[in-house]
Amino acid sequence: MENDALIAFKEVQKENWSLFAPLEAVTTICAASLVRFSRIKPGDKVLDVACGTGVVAITAAKIGAKASGIDLCPALVNRAQENTAIANVTVDVQEGDVESLPFPDHSFDAVLSQFGHMFAPRPQVAIQEMLRVLKPGGIIAFSTWPPHLCVGKMFGLVSKFSPPPEGVSPPPLWGEPHFVRQQLADAVEDLAFAQDFMLFPALSLGHYQQSIETGPIYEFIQNLKKEPARLEQFRKELQTLVSPYYVDNHLHQHYLMSRARKK
Ligand SMILES: C[S@@+](CC[C@H](N)C(=O)[O-])C[C@H]1O[C@@H](n2cnc3c(N)ncnc32)[C@H](O)[C@@H]1O
């Protein structure tokens, strides 16, 4: 059962992610990596969890999968539907919560999530739902940001300035292989990991800051603007944190990919 704090948290999440669409330009390439890593085949029934603008689901559909996508954020679901039409593929995209998937047990040959299910507040609730809708022998695969690298550290910094409500697990925990192993436990076999990276273009660190401040951390920044000294401190710490990853006009953002077969 969800308590009021979790319901309120998810409403804020819907708002927070509604400006994410422009960043599909950088998650598009990673989508191809995850689809390849997941080893899905033409004809497979594939679910993209927390699909955002649909980059993984559409990539899967392009190789002949019967793809579906769900996302918490209505604005991104609309964009995913537009992207599906532009790509001239068929993908069933709908609004939904990974903690309560609107599908019967054993519906899919593969359940994927790119930088998505990690943002559900309760890891066990999310992963049990993803495994429930997966057929025995099916593949679960996801990409996640490790806590000790660029994007995970950035989310850690945001949490330091604006701690999440009690009961919300830190998303970058999903970037730790031991945490993934613990969450999947003995429901799966053949657990495998790989690393990949995203190149995030930015003309300067200021441009990077602007991209994320007008995207995934917009609401957080609006709140922080009420306390200018803290906002300045956040921006200073952010620049210090990301500058080691900035080279040749891009941020080098490594991530973890995990894949396993449901028993
Ligand atoms: C970083 S974006 C990734 C989007 C997309 N998978 C991609 O790679 O471009 C995170 C996504 O997780 C979605 N999300 C967050 N919490 C969710 C939840 N509880 N259930 C479903 N989607 C969720 C957000 O709406 C957002 O689209």
The ligand as a Tripos MOL2 file, in Angstrom:
@<TRIPOS>MOLECULE
LIG
   27    29     1     0     0
SMALL
NO_CHARGES

@<TRIPOS>ATOM
      1 C1         15.9670    9.7820  -16.8880 C.3       1 LIG1
      2 S1         14.3520    9.5840  -17.5420 S.3       1 LIG1
      3 C2         14.6410    8.2320  -18.6720 C.3       1 LIG1
      4 C3         13.6370    8.1550  -19.7810 C.3       1 LIG1
      5 C4         13.9360    7.1470  -20.8900 C.3       1 LIG1
      6 N1         13.9280    5.7890  -20.3820 N.3       1 LIG1
      7 C5         15.2110    7.4610  -21.5850 C.2       1 LIG1
      8 O1         16.1750    6.6820  -21.4730 O.co2     1 LIG1
      9 O2         15.2650    8.4900  -22.2750 O.co2     1 LIG1
     10 C6         13.5030    8.8330  -16.1640 C.3       1 LIG1
     11 C7         12.0870    8.4350  -16.4890 C.3       1 LIG1
     12 O3         11.5450    7.6780  -15.3920 O.3       1 LIG1
     13 C8         10.1650    7.9890  -15.3100 C.3       1 LIG1
     14 N2          9.6740    7.5620  -13.9960 N.ar      1 LIG1
     15 C9         10.0690    8.0050  -12.7760 C.ar      1 LIG1
     16 N3          9.4220    7.3400  -11.8120 N.ar      1 LIG1
     17 C10         8.5900    6.4460  -12.4160 C.ar      1 LIG1
     18 C11         7.6710    5.4740  -11.9540 C.ar      1 LIG1
     19 N4          7.4510    5.2870  -10.6410 N.pl3     1 LIG1
     20 N5          6.9900    4.7280  -12.8560 N.ar      1 LIG1
     21 C12         7.1890    4.9290  -14.1860 C.ar      1 LIG1
     22 N6          8.0450    5.8430  -14.6880 N.ar      1 LIG1
     23 C13         8.7550    6.5900  -13.8130 C.ar      1 LIG1
     24 C14        10.1440    9.4760  -15.5550 C.3       1 LIG1
     25 O4          8.8650    9.9780  -15.8590 O.3       1 LIG1
     26 C15        11.1420    9.6020  -16.7070 C.3       1 LIG1
     27 O5         10.5280    9.4580  -17.9540 O.3       1 LIG1
@<TRIPOS>BOND
     1     1     2 1
     2     2     3 1
     3     2    10 1
     4     3     4 1
     5     4     5 1
     6     5     6 1
     7     5     7 1
     8     7     8 2
     9     7     9 1
    10    10    11 1
    11    11    12 1
    12    11    26 1
    13    12    13 1
    14    13    14 1
    15    13    24 1
    16    14    15 ar
    17    14    23 ar
    18    15    16 ar
    19    16    17 ar
    20    17    18 ar
    21    17    23 ar
    22    18    19 1
    23    18    20 ar
    24    20    21 ar
    25    21    22 ar
    26    22    23 ar
    27    24    25 1
    28    24    26 1
    29    26    27 1
@<TRIPOS>SUBSTRUCTURE
     1 LIG1         1 GROUP 0 **** ****
